[in-house]
Amino acid sequence: MTARHHRKVETQKKKARRAIPRPKATRIQGNTAAARKRLKKLAGKARTAKAKASA
């Protein structure tokens, strides 16, 4: 069956309805150079925000 077949669409909808709702990831994860760089940047931004909030 093709991806847009009506039976396939119905199946996907049923599966989506059955899926357990999970919270979205707040931070990216990973050990690659790009991911670590993003995490470092986000950590820095969080630190400044926290410092501004307490000051």
DRENPA-3360 file (N, C-alpha, C; in nm, 2 decimals, always signed):
BEGIN
1 = MTARHHRK = +0.08/-0.12/+0.00/+0.00/+0.00/+0.00/+0.09/+0.13/+0.00 ~ +0.04/+0.22/-0.07/+0.12/+0.35/-0.07/+0.10/+0.43/+0.06 ~ +0.18/+0.52/+0.08/+0.18/+0.60/+0.21/+0.05/+0.68/+0.23 ~ -0.01/+0.72/+0.12/-0.13/+0.80/+0.13/-0.26/+0.73/+0.10 ~ -0.25/+0.59/+0.10/-0.37/+0.51/+0.08/-0.47/+0.53/+0.19 ~ -0.60/+0.53/+0.16/-0.70/+0.56/+0.27/-0.69/+0.46/+0.38 ~ -0.66/+0.33/+0.36/-0.65/+0.24/+0.47/-0.53/+0.27/+0.56 ~ -0.42/+0.31/+0.49/-0.30/+0.34/+0.56/-0.32/+0.46/+0.65;
9 = VETQKKKA = -0.39/+0.56/+0.60/-0.42/+0.69/+0.67/-0.51/+0.65/+0.80 ~ -0.61/+0.56/+0.78/-0.69/+0.52/+0.89/-0.61/+0.45/+1.00 ~ -0.52/+0.36/+0.96/-0.43/+0.29/+1.05/-0.34/+0.39/+1.12 ~ -0.28/+0.48/+1.06/-0.20/+0.58/+1.12/-0.27/+0.66/+1.23 ~ -0.40/+0.70/+1.19/-0.48/+0.77/+1.29/-0.51/+0.69/+1.41 ~ -0.54/+0.56/+1.39/-0.56/+0.47/+1.51/-0.44/+0.46/+1.59 ~ -0.33/+0.44/+1.53/-0.20/+0.43/+1.60/-0.17/+0.56/+1.68 ~ -0.20/+0.67/+1.62/-0.17/+0.80/+1.68/-0.26/+0.82/+1.81;
17 = RRAIPRPK = -0.39/+0.77/+1.80/-0.48/+0.78/+1.91/-0.44/+0.69/+2.02 ~ -0.38/+0.57/+1.99/-0.34/+0.48/+2.09/-0.21/+0.52/+2.16 ~ -0.13/+0.60/+2.10/+0.00/+0.63/+2.15/-0.01/+0.70/+2.29 ~ +0.08/+0.67/+2.37/+0.09/+0.73/+2.51/+0.14/+0.88/+2.49 ~ +0.07/+0.98/+2.55/+0.12/+1.11/+2.54/+0.24/+1.13/+2.63 ~ +0.35/+1.18/+2.57/+0.47/+1.20/+2.64/+0.52/+1.34/+2.63 ~ +0.58/+1.39/+2.74/+0.63/+1.53/+2.73/+0.74/+1.55/+2.62 ~ +0.73/+1.66/+2.55/+0.84/+1.69/+2.45/+0.97/+1.72/+2.52;
25 = ATRIQGNT = +1.08/+1.68/+2.45/+1.21/+1.70/+2.50/+1.24/+1.85/+2.51 ~ +1.28/+1.90/+2.63/+1.31/+2.04/+2.65/+1.44/+2.08/+2.60 ~ +1.54/+1.99/+2.60/+1.67/+2.01/+2.55/+1.71/+1.91/+2.45 ~ +1.79/+1.94/+2.35/+1.84/+1.84/+2.26/+1.94/+1.75/+2.33 ~ +1.95/+1.63/+2.28/+2.04/+1.53/+2.35/+2.14/+1.49/+2.24 ~ +2.26/+1.44/+2.29/+2.35/+1.39/+2.20/+2.50/+1.42/+2.24 ~ +2.59/+1.35/+2.18/+2.73/+1.37/+2.22/+2.81/+1.42/+2.10 ~ +2.74/+1.46/+1.99/+2.82/+1.51/+1.87/+2.86/+1.65/+1.90;
33 = AAARKRLK = +2.96/+1.70/+1.82/+3.02/+1.83/+1.84/+2.91/+1.94/+1.83 ~ +2.82/+1.93/+1.73/+2.72/+2.03/+1.71/+2.62/+2.03/+1.83 ~ +2.58/+1.91/+1.87/+2.48/+1.90/+1.98/+2.54/+1.95/+2.11 ~ +2.67/+1.92/+2.14/+2.74/+1.97/+2.26/+2.75/+2.12/+2.25 ~ +2.77/+2.18/+2.13/+2.78/+2.32/+2.12/+2.65/+2.39/+2.15 ~ +2.54/+2.33/+2.09/+2.41/+2.38/+2.12/+2.38/+2.38/+2.27 ~ +2.41/+2.27/+2.33/+2.38/+2.25/+2.48/+2.46/+2.35/+2.56 ~ +2.58/+2.38/+2.52/+2.67/+2.47/+2.59/+2.61/+2.61/+2.58;
41 = KLAGKART = +2.56/+2.65/+2.45/+2.50/+2.78/+2.43/+2.38/+2.79/+2.51 ~ +2.29/+2.69/+2.51/+2.17/+2.69/+2.59/+2.19/+2.70/+2.74 ~ +2.30/+2.63/+2.79/+2.34/+2.64/+2.93/+2.38/+2.78/+2.97 ~ +2.46/+2.84/+2.88/+2.50/+2.98/+2.90/+2.38/+3.08/+2.91 ~ +2.29/+3.06/+2.82/+2.17/+3.14/+2.81/+2.09/+3.12/+2.94 ~ +2.08/+3.00/+2.98/+2.00/+2.97/+3.11/+2.07/+3.03/+3.23 ~ +2.20/+3.03/+3.23/+2.27/+3.09/+3.34/+2.25/+3.24/+3.35 ~ +2.26/+3.30/+3.23/+2.24/+3.45/+3.24/+2.10/+3.48/+3.28;
49 = AKAKASA = +2.00/+3.41/+3.23/+1.86/+3.43/+3.26/+1.84/+3.41/+3.41 ~ +1.90/+3.31/+3.47/+1.89/+3.28/+3.61/+1.96/+3.40/+3.69 ~ +2.07/+3.44/+3.65/+2.14/+3.55/+3.71/+2.06/+3.68/+3.71 ~ +2.00/+3.71/+3.60/+1.92/+3.83/+3.58/+1.79/+3.82/+3.67 ~ +1.74/+3.70/+3.69/+1.62/+3.68/+3.77/+1.65/+3.70/+3.92 ~ +1.77/+3.65/+3.96/+1.80/+3.67/+4.10/+1.85/+3.80/+4.14 ~ +1.91/+3.88/+4.04/+1.96/+4.01/+4.06/+1.85/+4.12/+4.08;
% end
